[in-house]
Structure formats: C-alpha cells, structure tokens
Amino acid sequence: MKKIYGFLLILLIACQGSLPGEKVTVLNEVKAPSRFYHHGDHLYIVEFPLVYDYSLKDFHLIRKFGKSGEGPGEWLSFARLHFHPDYYIIQSQTRFSYYNLDWKYLKDEKVSLHFDRGVQLMG
C-alpha cells in the first residue's frame, strides 16, 4: 500500500509542471469575468459592461470597450458575442449592436423580448 501512495505522490509532483507550449499570464485589468470567447488570435473577456480584447500571441490588451446604458452602442446586460466574416454583434437583452471588424460601432437593432421558459399558472 505504501508503494502505491509513493507512486501517486511522485506522479502528482511530476504533473505539477507546465506542459510544453503552455502560457501562464496575469490579466490585471480583469477582476470578475463572466464570459470568455476565442476568435482568431484574440481572447475576448466579458466583465459587464466591458469587453476586453487580448492578443493570444502575447496576451497584451489590445482594447477594452463597452458602456452600460440604453443609448447607441450601449447595453443593459450581456447575452453573447457573435463573430461574422464582415462584422461582429453584441447581443444584449433588448438589442443587437453591430460593429465592424475593428470594433467600431455601426448600428443597433432592437429586438422584442422572448422568453423560452415561463411559469405555468395554476387555475
């Protein structure tokens, strides 16, 4: 039994090292991320209302953007990011915000609220 524990301890210590090609970094700007997206050589981290855009090559911050509100290019809550060949979309609770490939705001498209789950009323 002691041999098994010894082998497991050695195996555990051996597995603590980094794997080849693995990168470890600290992203000081991000405090409480809610979503992560990978697109091309970019890592997008959502921390409402901000979106952080990091390079996956060296993990430097390329840009951060986002503003809470109801005006053009602003959002009340996040749902998800969508990546298309010619533009990007941030889908929030009540609208789609369209951006060009450099994340410059283009337009908003309001959507009506739809619920896919509801409460069954007892009658």
C-alpha positions as CSV (number, residue, x, y, z in Angstrom):
1,M,0.0,0.0,0.0
2,K,2.9,2.4,0.8
3,K,4.3,1.8,-2.7
4,I,1.0,2.9,-4.3
5,Y,0.9,6.1,-2.2
6,G,4.6,6.8,-3.1
7,F,3.9,6.2,-6.8
8,L,0.8,8.5,-6.7
9,L,2.8,11.2,-4.8
10,I,5.6,11.1,-7.4
11,L,3.0,11.2,-10.2
12,L,1.3,14.1,-8.6
13,I,4.6,16.1,-8.3
14,A,5.6,15.3,-11.9
15,C,2.2,16.6,-13.2
16,Q,2.6,19.9,-11.4
17,G,5.0,21.3,-14.1
18,S,3.8,23.2,-17.1
19,L,3.1,21.4,-20.3
20,P,5.2,22.3,-23.4
21,G,3.7,25.3,-25.2
22,E,1.5,26.3,-22.3
23,K,1.5,30.0,-21.4
24,V,0.6,31.4,-18.0
25,T,-0.2,35.1,-17.6
26,V,-1.9,37.5,-15.3
27,L,-4.6,39.8,-16.7
28,N,-4.5,42.6,-14.2
29,E,-7.4,44.6,-15.8
30,V,-10.0,41.8,-15.3
31,K,-11.5,41.4,-11.9
32,A,-14.7,39.4,-12.2
33,P,-15.1,37.9,-15.7
34,S,-18.5,36.4,-16.7
35,R,-17.7,35.0,-20.2
36,F,-14.8,34.1,-22.4
37,Y,-14.7,34.0,-26.2
38,H,-11.9,32.9,-28.6
39,H,-11.9,34.2,-32.1
40,G,-8.9,34.1,-34.4
41,D,-5.9,35.1,-32.4
42,H,-8.0,37.1,-29.9
43,L,-9.3,36.3,-26.5
44,Y,-12.4,38.3,-25.5
45,I,-13.3,38.5,-21.8
46,V,-16.7,40.0,-20.8
47,E,-16.9,41.7,-17.5
48,F,-20.2,43.7,-17.7
49,P,-20.3,46.3,-19.1
50,L,-16.8,46.0,-20.5
51,V,-15.3,43.7,-23.2
52,Y,-11.5,43.1,-23.0
53,D,-9.8,42.2,-26.2
54,Y,-6.4,40.4,-25.7
55,S,-3.9,39.1,-28.2
56,L,-3.4,35.3,-27.8
57,K,0.2,35.7,-29.1
58,D,1.5,37.7,-26.1
59,F,-1.7,38.4,-24.0
60,H,-1.3,42.1,-24.3
61,L,-4.5,44.2,-24.0
62,I,-5.5,45.4,-27.5
63,R,-8.6,47.3,-26.4
64,K,-11.4,47.5,-24.0
65,F,-14.8,48.9,-24.7
66,G,-18.4,48.9,-23.6
67,K,-20.7,51.1,-21.7
68,S,-23.8,50.4,-19.7
69,G,-26.9,52.3,-20.8
70,E,-29.7,52.5,-23.4
71,G,-28.0,54.7,-26.0
72,P,-26.5,53.7,-29.3
73,G,-23.8,51.0,-28.8
74,E,-24.7,50.7,-25.1
75,W,-26.3,47.7,-23.4
76,L,-28.1,46.9,-20.2
77,S,-27.0,43.3,-19.8
78,F,-24.9,40.9,-21.8
79,A,-26.0,37.8,-23.6
80,R,-23.3,36.9,-26.0
81,L,-20.8,37.9,-28.7
82,H,-21.3,36.8,-32.3
83,F,-18.5,36.7,-34.9
84,H,-19.3,37.0,-38.6
85,P,-16.9,37.4,-41.5
86,D,-17.7,41.1,-42.1
87,Y,-19.0,42.3,-38.7
88,Y,-19.4,41.5,-35.1
89,I,-22.6,41.6,-33.0
90,I,-23.1,42.0,-29.2
91,Q,-26.4,40.6,-28.4
92,S,-27.8,42.1,-25.2
93,Q,-31.2,41.8,-23.6
94,T,-33.1,44.1,-25.9
95,R,-30.9,44.7,-29.0
96,F,-28.2,43.6,-31.3
97,S,-25.3,46.1,-31.5
98,Y,-23.4,45.8,-34.8
99,Y,-19.6,46.6,-35.0
100,N,-17.1,46.5,-37.9
101,L,-14.1,44.2,-37.7
102,D,-12.2,47.0,-35.8
103,W,-15.0,47.1,-33.2
104,K,-16.2,50.5,-34.4
105,Y,-20.0,50.9,-33.7
106,L,-22.2,50.6,-36.8
107,K,-25.8,50.4,-35.6
108,D,-28.3,48.9,-33.2
109,E,-31.3,46.7,-34.0
110,K,-33.9,46.5,-31.3
111,V,-35.5,43.1,-30.6
112,S,-38.6,42.3,-28.7
113,L,-38.2,40.2,-25.6
114,H,-38.8,36.5,-25.9
115,F,-38.8,34.0,-23.1
116,D,-38.2,30.4,-23.7
117,R,-39.2,29.4,-20.2
118,G,-42.2,30.5,-18.3
119,V,-44.4,29.9,-15.3
120,Q,-47.4,27.7,-15.6
121,L,-50.3,29.3,-13.9
122,M,-52.5,27.0,-11.8
123,G,-56.2,27.7,-12.3
